[in-house]
Amino acid sequence: MRVLIIGGSGFLGTELVRLATAAGHETAATFATTRPDAASKVTWHALDVRDPARVARVISDVAASVVINASSGKPDWAVTADGAVRVAMATAEQGCRLVHVSSDAVFSVARVHYDETCFPDPITPYGAAKAAAETAVRLFVPSATVARTSLIIGHGRSVHERAVHALAAGTRDGVLFTDDIRCPVHVEDLAAALLELALSDAAGVFHLAGPDALSRYDLGLLIAQRDGLDAARLPAGRRADTPLPGPLDVRLDSCATQERLRTKLRGAREFLRRDGRGIHGSRE
């Protein structure tokens, strides 16, 4: 199968590329600014999703069986919303399957627990852009998979892991919030689940998050324990005491999705065990 990974040079995209090539799929991927080190099994394409002609050309030239859109422009509407619309329109025109990666940012704190049937109710620009992208994807490609996820952790390279190390070393200011709660997922599990969905005919909304609901501070403690850091050096604070916008407690309920997957979505308490299996843990 030929797979095209939009955003293949990012944290999640890199893992998707690795797993797709390891599984023997003919793999193409895109990068926005810096071309990754050349790999013989991967064909790389420069792509700015703000350029509609370029989006259409890359998707047409690759002629993939499935496109996985793992790109993100954070609150940049032109990338996160409009870019996703362009990818959806181009995949619809080419008749290929689409898996779109979304986020728990599409939710507020109205419910705390959100399953796959919940409609978006974003309260941040990023959440609004992701919600708009979801709507466009489902409109232009009704057979597409929309996969919402949460904090992505793994291999020490995630934003949160790097922040924990910097805070413990005293090289950056800030605190880890005790009231900002999410359901972290390991990047290996997430990438494997996305590829599993990509190779299926599953359509609609799916939740790909771990079963453990943790504050960013508690997650930081687990990371510190795994990596041998001095957890006492991690500063704690409450997001509610800051002017930062956004929901505090958002817990993706992935139970319905997990029942349909072979890939196990491990909780952070499992994949961050100090014995090291959390970094390269097995999936059941």
C-alpha positions as CSV (number, residue, x, y, z in Angstrom):
1,M,0.0,0.0,0.0
2,R,1.2,3.5,-0.8
3,V,0.9,5.9,2.2
4,L,1.3,9.7,2.2
5,I,2.0,11.3,5.6
6,I,1.3,15.0,5.7
7,G,3.5,16.5,8.4
8,G,5.9,13.6,8.3
9,S,8.8,15.6,9.7
10,G,7.0,16.3,13.0
11,F,7.1,14.3,16.3
12,L,4.1,12.1,15.4
13,G,4.9,12.2,11.7
14,T,8.4,10.8,12.3
15,E,6.9,7.8,14.1
16,L,4.3,7.3,11.4
17,V,7.0,7.3,8.8
18,R,9.1,4.8,10.8
19,L,6.2,2.4,11.3
20,A,4.9,2.6,7.8
21,T,8.2,1.8,6.2
22,A,8.9,-0.9,8.8
23,A,5.6,-2.5,7.7
24,G,6.7,-2.5,4.1
25,H,4.4,0.2,2.8
26,E,5.5,2.4,0.0
27,T,5.8,5.7,2.0
28,A,5.9,9.3,1.0
29,A,5.9,12.2,3.5
30,T,6.0,16.0,3.6
31,F,8.0,18.6,5.4
32,A,7.3,22.3,5.7
33,T,10.8,23.9,6.1
34,T,13.7,21.5,6.8
35,R,14.0,18.3,4.8
36,P,14.7,15.3,7.1
37,D,17.7,13.1,6.6
38,A,17.2,11.2,3.4
39,A,15.9,7.6,3.9
40,S,16.0,5.2,1.0
41,K,12.5,3.9,1.7
42,V,10.8,7.4,2.0
43,T,10.1,9.9,-0.7
44,W,10.0,13.4,0.7
45,H,8.0,16.4,-0.6
46,A,8.2,20.0,0.5
47,L,4.7,21.2,1.3
48,D,3.2,24.4,2.7
49,V,-0.5,23.5,3.2
50,R,-1.4,27.1,2.8
51,D,-0.6,26.7,-0.9
52,P,-3.7,25.0,-2.5
53,A,-2.0,24.3,-5.8
54,R,1.0,22.7,-4.1
55,V,-1.3,20.6,-1.9
56,A,-3.3,19.3,-4.9
57,R,-0.1,18.6,-6.9
58,V,1.7,16.6,-4.1
59,I,-1.4,14.5,-3.4
60,S,-1.9,13.9,-7.1
61,D,1.7,13.1,-7.8
62,V,2.0,10.6,-4.9
63,A,-1.2,8.9,-5.8
64,A,-1.4,7.3,-2.4
65,S,-4.0,4.8,-1.3
66,V,-4.3,6.6,2.0
67,V,-3.3,10.1,3.3
68,I,-2.7,10.6,7.0
69,N,-2.8,14.3,7.9
70,A,-0.6,14.7,11.0
71,S,0.3,18.4,10.4
72,S,-0.5,21.1,12.9
73,G,-0.1,24.9,12.8
74,K,-1.3,25.3,16.4
75,P,-3.6,28.4,16.4
76,D,-2.6,29.4,12.9
77,W,-5.9,29.2,11.2
78,A,-4.4,29.2,7.7
79,V,-2.5,26.0,8.5
80,T,-4.6,24.2,11.0
81,A,-8.1,24.9,9.5
82,D,-7.7,26.0,5.9
83,G,-4.7,23.7,5.3
84,A,-6.8,20.7,6.5
85,V,-9.6,21.8,4.2
86,R,-7.2,21.8,1.2
87,V,-5.9,18.3,2.1
88,A,-9.5,17.0,2.4
89,M,-10.5,18.5,-0.9
90,A,-7.5,17.1,-2.7
91,T,-7.9,13.6,-1.3
92,A,-11.6,13.7,-2.2
93,E,-10.7,14.7,-5.8
94,Q,-8.1,11.8,-6.0
95,G,-10.5,9.3,-4.4
96,C,-8.0,8.2,-1.7
97,R,-8.6,7.4,1.9
98,L,-8.0,10.1,4.5
99,V,-7.1,9.9,8.2
100,H,-7.2,13.3,9.9
101,V,-5.5,13.8,13.2
102,S,-7.4,16.1,15.5
103,S,-7.1,17.1,19.2
104,D,-8.8,17.2,22.6
105,A,-8.5,21.0,22.2
106,V,-11.8,20.9,20.3
107,F,-13.5,20.5,23.8
108,S,-14.1,22.9,26.7
109,V,-14.6,21.7,30.3
110,A,-18.4,21.5,30.1
111,R,-18.4,17.7,30.4
112,V,-14.9,16.8,31.5
113,H,-15.4,13.3,30.1
114,Y,-15.8,13.3,26.3
115,D,-16.5,10.2,24.2
116,E,-16.6,9.9,20.4
117,T,-20.2,11.0,20.2
118,C,-19.5,14.5,21.8
119,F,-19.7,17.5,19.5
120,P,-16.8,20.1,19.6
121,D,-17.3,23.1,21.9
122,P,-13.9,24.8,21.6
123,I,-12.9,27.8,23.7
124,T,-9.4,28.6,22.2
125,P,-8.3,29.7,18.7
126,Y,-6.4,26.4,18.3
127,G,-9.5,24.4,19.4
128,A,-11.7,26.3,17.0
129,A,-9.3,25.7,14.1
130,K,-9.2,22.0,14.8
131,A,-13.0,21.8,15.1
132,A,-13.4,23.6,11.8
133,A,-11.0,21.2,10.2
134,E,-13.0,18.2,11.6
135,T,-16.2,19.6,10.1
136,A,-14.6,20.1,6.7
137,V,-13.0,16.7,6.6
138,R,-16.3,15.0,7.4
139,L,-18.1,17.1,4.8
140,F,-15.7,16.7,1.9
141,V,-14.7,13.1,2.7
142,P,-17.5,11.3,4.5
143,S,-15.5,8.0,4.5
144,A,-12.6,9.7,6.4
145,T,-11.4,8.8,9.9
146,V,-11.1,11.7,12.3
147,A,-8.8,10.7,15.2
148,R,-8.7,12.9,18.2
149,T,-5.8,12.6,20.6
150,S,-4.3,14.1,23.7
151,L,-0.8,14.9,25.0
152,I,1.7,12.9,23.0
153,I,4.6,11.5,24.9
154,G,7.6,9.3,24.1
155,H,11.3,8.8,23.5
156,G,12.1,11.9,25.5
157,R,11.4,14.1,22.5
158,S,7.9,15.4,23.2
159,V,7.3,19.0,24.2
160,H,6.3,18.0,27.7
161,E,9.2,15.7,28.3
162,R,11.7,18.4,27.2
163,A,10.0,20.9,29.4
164,V,10.2,18.6,32.4
165,H,14.0,18.2,31.8
166,A,14.5,21.9,31.4
167,L,12.5,22.8,34.6
168,A,14.4,20.1,36.6
169,A,17.7,21.5,35.3
170,G,16.6,25.1,36.1
171,T,17.2,26.2,32.5
172,R,13.7,27.5,31.9
173,D,11.1,29.4,34.0
174,G,7.6,28.2,34.5
175,V,5.5,25.6,36.5
176,L,3.7,22.4,35.8
177,F,0.0,22.8,36.4
178,T,-1.7,20.6,39.0
179,D,-5.2,21.4,37.6
180,D,-4.6,21.0,33.9
181,I,-5.6,17.4,33.2
182,R,-5.3,15.3,30.1
183,C,-5.1,11.6,29.0
184,P,-1.5,11.2,27.6
185,V,-0.7,8.7,24.9
186,H,2.6,7.2,23.8
187,V,3.6,8.3,20.3
188,E,4.3,4.6,19.3
189,D,0.8,3.6,20.3
190,L,-0.8,6.6,18.6
191,A,1.1,6.0,15.4
192,A,0.3,2.3,15.3
193,A,-3.4,3.0,16.0
194,L,-3.5,5.6,13.2
195,L,-1.9,3.1,10.7
196,E,-4.4,0.4,11.8
197,L,-7.3,2.8,11.2
198,A,-5.7,3.9,7.9
199,L,-5.6,0.3,6.6
200,S,-9.3,-0.3,7.6
201,D,-12.5,1.2,6.2
202,A,-13.4,2.8,9.5
203,A,-15.2,6.1,9.1
204,G,-16.2,8.8,11.6
205,V,-14.7,10.0,14.8
206,F,-12.3,8.0,17.0
207,H,-10.5,8.8,20.2
208,L,-6.9,7.8,20.6
209,A,-5.8,8.7,24.1
210,G,-4.5,6.7,27.1
211,P,-6.7,5.6,29.9
212,D,-4.9,7.5,32.7
213,A,-6.1,11.0,33.4
214,L,-3.2,13.0,34.8
215,S,-2.3,16.6,35.6
216,R,0.7,18.0,33.8
217,Y,2.5,18.1,37.2
218,D,1.7,14.4,37.9
219,L,2.8,13.5,34.4
220,G,6.0,15.5,35.1
221,L,6.7,13.4,38.2
222,L,6.4,10.2,36.3
223,I,8.8,11.5,33.6
224,A,11.2,12.6,36.3
225,Q,11.1,9.2,38.0
226,R,11.7,7.3,34.7
227,D,14.6,9.6,33.7
228,G,16.2,9.8,37.1
229,L,15.6,13.5,37.6
230,D,15.1,15.2,41.0
231,A,11.3,15.5,41.1
232,A,11.6,18.0,44.0
233,R,13.0,20.5,41.6
234,L,9.8,20.5,39.5
235,P,7.8,23.7,40.3
236,A,4.0,23.3,40.7
237,G,1.2,25.8,40.1
238,R,-2.4,26.2,39.1
239,R,-3.4,27.2,35.6
240,A,-6.6,28.7,37.1
241,D,-4.4,31.3,38.8
242,T,-2.9,32.4,35.4
243,P,-4.4,34.4,32.5
244,L,-3.7,31.5,30.1
245,P,-6.9,30.6,28.1
246,G,-8.1,27.1,27.5
247,P,-9.9,24.2,29.2
248,L,-8.5,22.7,32.4
249,D,-9.8,19.2,32.7
250,V,-10.5,17.4,29.4
251,R,-10.5,13.6,29.4
252,L,-10.9,11.8,26.2
253,D,-12.9,8.5,26.6
254,S,-11.3,6.1,24.2
255,C,-13.1,3.0,25.3
256,A,-15.3,2.6,22.2
257,T,-12.3,3.1,19.9
258,Q,-10.1,0.7,21.9
259,E,-12.7,-2.1,21.5
260,R,-12.3,-1.8,17.8
261,L,-8.5,-1.8,17.8
262,R,-5.8,-4.4,18.0
263,T,-3.3,-1.7,19.1
264,K,-3.3,-1.2,22.9
265,L,-3.4,2.4,24.0
266,R,-1.4,2.3,27.2
267,G,-1.8,4.6,30.1
268,A,1.1,6.9,31.1
269,R,1.6,5.0,34.4
270,E,2.4,2.0,32.3
271,F,4.5,3.5,29.5
272,L,6.5,5.7,31.9
273,R,7.6,2.9,34.2
274,R,11.2,3.4,35.3
275,D,12.4,0.0,34.1
276,G,12.5,1.4,30.6
277,R,9.7,-0.5,29.0
278,G,7.8,2.7,28.8
279,I,10.1,4.0,26.1
280,H,9.9,0.9,23.8
281,G,6.9,-0.9,25.4
282,S,5.1,-3.7,23.7
283,R,1.6,-3.5,22.4
284,E,-1.0,-6.2,22.8
